[in-house]
Amino acid sequence: MKLQRTFAEIDLSALAHNLKVVTRKTGNKDILAVVKANAYGHGAVEISKSLIQKGVSYLGVAFSGEAIALREAGIKTPILVFFDRDHIDECFKHDLTPVVFDFKTAKKLSREAVKRKRKIAIHVKADTGMGRMGFTLNKAQKEIEKIARLDNVELEGLMSHFSDADLQDKIFADKQLARFLLLKSGLKRSKIVFKYYHIANSAAVLSMPDAHLNMVRPGIMLYGYGDDGLKPVLSLKSKILLLKKVPSGAPISYGRTFVTKRKSVIATIPIGYADGYNRRLSNLGEALINGKRAPVAGRVCMDTIMVDVTDIPGVDEDSEVVLIGRQGKEKITAADIADKIGTIPYEVLTSIGQRINRVYNLRNSSSHE
């Protein structure tokens, strides 16, 4: 694929650093790396291959289609599918491990496994306070005991999910962990033991050592967010499409929400809301050019933004534009952008569209997707 003027640069050395932080924090527990949503916008295939090379033993995705894409790319590592209960056949065909959160699905899996004369591993989810998927605690033990009696179903993992482990106040997170451990103990008394127990997301990996158990599920921290010791993996870069000198009083972009107050130089950059550059960054976002901050002028368009480079010397159409990342002494992170528009870094990263090429760098080598 031909490299476009706008591209995402993925630093695999930063990814390796962040994985080392996980290992250091958890004491070499099994790591289930979350690569759903195209590895949070970073490119699931390349990210997964890099993580597997560094010792990750399990991958996690939201839906079976994401897992199948990894299998078709030659990835053989176990893959846990979090939310998909409709594609029973795909689990067997592509050797996927489903998360089960209702008995009906477990029964279907059992029937299919018996028909195929093979076993299927599953992870069972308990709802300890997230209020989303999972067996409610008043029913969890009995339902899991029923699942344990099904033919050809292997209870490989017991899991839950924190709702607010990223908060400084850990009262509710501690309560969720206590509920999970109580369920684990109750099942053990019933002679039901799982290979893996996991509840720790990135926030819990970083701040709740008691929640690490024997497997952890890092997501956003792998990509460089959640702690000062982590390195952002993705940079978003471009080149100027057009430089234009305009007079004072010139309206810029749709709705004339920006009008120049002096003779100005406006640069058009080939990225827009269709590429995930949020429209709420209109008259609010910034780009780094020649080591200086250039403010977004006017509304973000579908395919382009305009930035005011009047006060930046030496700008030409070969000047590098950094939308996320470092340039000189300045930097813009996905967290900075999220703060501006009232969201979280996850949304900023996962919104980066497929039109944007991903370029993978590790020391002196690179590859393109």
N, C-alpha and C positions, 0 to 999 in steps of 0.2 A: 504494500500500500504506500502510495506517495505521501510523504510527510507534508502536512498542511502548515500554514503560517502559525497557527495556534496548536499547541500540543501540551500534553501532560508528561512531565519527566518524572519517572519513578526510580527512586534511589534504593536499590536492593541492599546496599550496605547499611542504610538507615533501618531498613526492615530487619536485617540480621541483628543490629544493635538492640532494637526494641524487643526482639525475641529473647535475646540474652537477659534483658531486664526481667522478662516474665520468668525465665529459668532461675534467675538469682532470687527473685521474690518468693518463688514457690518451692524452692529446693528440689528441682528436678521432678516435679509431679508430671504425669501425663498431660499433654497439651492438646486440646481440641481447638484448633485455630478457626475462627469464624470468618468465612470468605463469602458470605452471602452478599447480594446486591453488587455483583461484580467486584468482590473484595473491596466493598465500600468505595467503589469508583476507581480502584487502582488496577483492575484487570485480573479476574479470578484465576485464569489458567497460569499466567506467569508468576503471580504471587504464590499460588498453591505449590507450584513446582519448587520455587525458592524456599518456602517454608519446610517442605518435605525434605529437601536437601540438608536443611539445618536441624532435622530431627523431630519435627512435628509428627505425631502418631495418628492424628485424626483431624478431619476437616468438618466444618459445619456450614450448611446452607439452609435457606428458607424453604425452597421448593424443589421437587424432583427434577424439573427442567434444568436448574442450575447444576445439580449433581451430574446429570447425564452429559452436559457440556464438558464437565471435567473428565468424565470417563472417556468420552470421545477424543479428548486431548491426550489420552494415554495414562491418566492418573489412576493408580490402583489402590491408593491409600483408603482406608475406611472413611465413608462419608455419612454423617448424620443429617437427616432431613427433618427440620424442626416442625413444619406446619402443614405438611401435605399428607392427607389421609385418603385421597381419592385414587391414587395411582399405585395400587397394590402390585399389579403386574410388573411395573417398572422397577420396584424394589428387588424383585427376583431376577429380572432380566439384566439389571445393571449392578447387582450386588450392593444395594443401598441399605442403610440402617434407618428405619423410621422411628420417629418419636411417637409414642402411643399415649393418647390422653382420653380414650374412651374404650369401653370393653367391646363395643360393636366392631371397631377396627381391629382389635387384637384377635377377635374370633375369625374375621375374614382372613387375616394373615395366617392364622393357624390352619384354616381349611386349605388355603392355597399351598402352604408348605407341605401339608400331608399329601395333597394331590401331586406335588412335584417330588415327593419323597426326599425332602431336604429340610434343614432347619433354617430359621431366620432369627437373627439377633434383633432385639428391639431395646430402646431406652424408654422408660416410663416416666411421664412427667406428673409431678404433684404441684398443685397450686398452693403455695405457702403465703400468698398475699399480693401477688401481681394482679389477680383477677382476670386473667386472660385464659390460656389453655392450661389444662392439668386437672387431675382428680382433686376434688375438694377434700380437705383433711378429714372431715367426718366420714368420708366414704373410701378414702385412698387405700387403707390397709385391706379392707374386704375386697375391693375391686382388684387390687394387685394379687391377692391370694387366689382369686378366680382366674386371673390371667396365668398365674404360675401352674395351674392345673391343665392348661391348654396343651395340646400336642404340638410338638415341633417348633415351639416358640422358646427362644433363649433370652432370659432376662439379663441383658448385658449391662444396662445402666439405669440408675435412678437419678433423676434430675429435677431441679426447680429453677426459678429465676427471680432475682432481686428486683424490686420495683424502685428502690431509691438508695442503693449502696453508694452512690456518688455524693450523697449529702454528708455534711460534716456530722450532723446528728445521726448516729447509727442505731437509735433505739428500735425503729421498726425493722431495719435490716437484721439486727441481732435477734429479734423476735422470729423473723422468717427462718434464720439459720437454726434456731432452737426447735422450731416446728419440724424442719427437715430432719434434723438429727433424731428427734423423737420418733418420727415415722421410720427412719432407718433402724432404730433399736427395736421397735415393735415388729418389724418384718423379720429382723434377725431372730427374735424369739420364736417366730413361726417358721424358722429354718429357711427363710428366703434371703439369700445373699447375692448381691450384684458384684460384677467385676469392677464397675466404675460408679462413683458417686460424685456428682458435680452440680454446683450451684454458683460458683464464682465467675462472674463476668469481669470485665477489665477493672471496674471500680473496686470490686472485692479483691482482685489480685493485688491491687496497689495498696489497699488499706484494711483488709480483713483477713489476716493470716489464718484465723480459725476456720474460715470458709473454704480453704484450699482443698481439703479432703484428699482424694487421690487423683483428681482430674480437674483442670481449670479450663475456662472457655474465654480466652482473651479475644476481643474484637478491635474496638477503636484504638486501644493502646498499641497494637501491632503497627498501626498506621501513623503513630506519633502523637496521639492526643490523650490527655488525662493526667500528665505528670511532667514536671520540668526536666526530668532525666531522659525523656523520650525524644526521638528525632522525627519530625514530620517527613513522611516518605514521598509525598507528592508535591511537585512544583508545577504551576500552570503558567506557561510562557507563550509569547506571541511576537510578531513583528508588525510594525506599522503598515497599514494598507495604503493610507493616503495622508499627507500633511497638507493643510490648507490654511492660508493666511486670510483672516476675515476682519472686516472693519468693526468699530464699536457699534453696538446696537444690532448685531446679527443674531437671529434666533438659531438655536442648535437643537436638532432632533424634534420628535413628535411633541405636539402640544405647546411648543415654545416655552417650556418650563425653565430654560436657561437662555439668557440673552447676554451677549458680551457687553461689558462695561468699558472696554478699551479695544484697541487693535490687538488681535489675538492670533495665536497659532493653535489650531485644533487638529489633533491626530485621530484618525479613524482606525480602530483595532478590530480585527475580524473574530469577534466572539460576541454572543448575545444570549438572550434568555433561552433560545432553542438549544444552546450548549450547556445550560445550567448556570449561566451568569445571571443571578436573580434580578428581576425587574425592580425590586425594592432597593437595589443599589443605584438607581437613577439619582443623579446629583448628590450621591453619598459615597459611592465606591472610590477606590484609588488604584492606580497602577504605578509600578516602579519603572522609571525610564532614566537611564544615565545616573543611577543612584539617587534620584530625587522622586518625590511623590507627585503624581499628576492626577488631579481630581477628575472624576467622571463628570462630563458636561452634558446635561440634558438627560432624557429618558434612555434607558437601555432598550435597544431594538432587538428584533428576533435574531439577527445575525451579526450585529456590530454594536460597539459602543464608541463614543467620542470622548476624548480626554483633552484637557487644557494643558498644553506644554509650553505656554508663552514664557514662563519663567525658568525653563530648563534649557541651558545652553547646549549646543552641539547635537541637537536631535535631528536625525535623518531617517529615511525609510528602512535603513538597516539596523536601527537601534533596537536592542532587545527590550521587550516589554514583559514585566513579571507581574502576574495577577495574584498568584499565590507562590510564596517562596522568598528567597533572599536576593538582594542586589546591593553590593557595597555594604554600607552599614545599616541599611534599611531592610525590613522584612514585613511581609504580610502573611498571616496564617489563616487557615480555614476557621480557626476560633475567632480571629479578629473580624472576619467577614460575618460570621454568625452573630457576634455581638452587635454589629451594626444593624442587622435586619431582624433581630429578635428570634433567632433560632439556635441550633446546635451544630457543631462541626460535622456531625454525621450527615445532616441534610446537605450541607455545602458540598461535601465530597461525593456523596452518592448521586448528586444532581448533575455531575459533569458528564455530558452526553457522549454517545458513541461516535459522533462526528469528530471528536477530539482524539487524535492519535495518542497512544501511550508509548513512550520511549523508555526502555528499561536500561539503567546504567548500573554497573558494578565495577568499580575502579576504572580500568581503561576499556572495558568491553561494553557493548550496548546492543540491544535488539529492539525491533519495532513490532507493534501489533496494529 
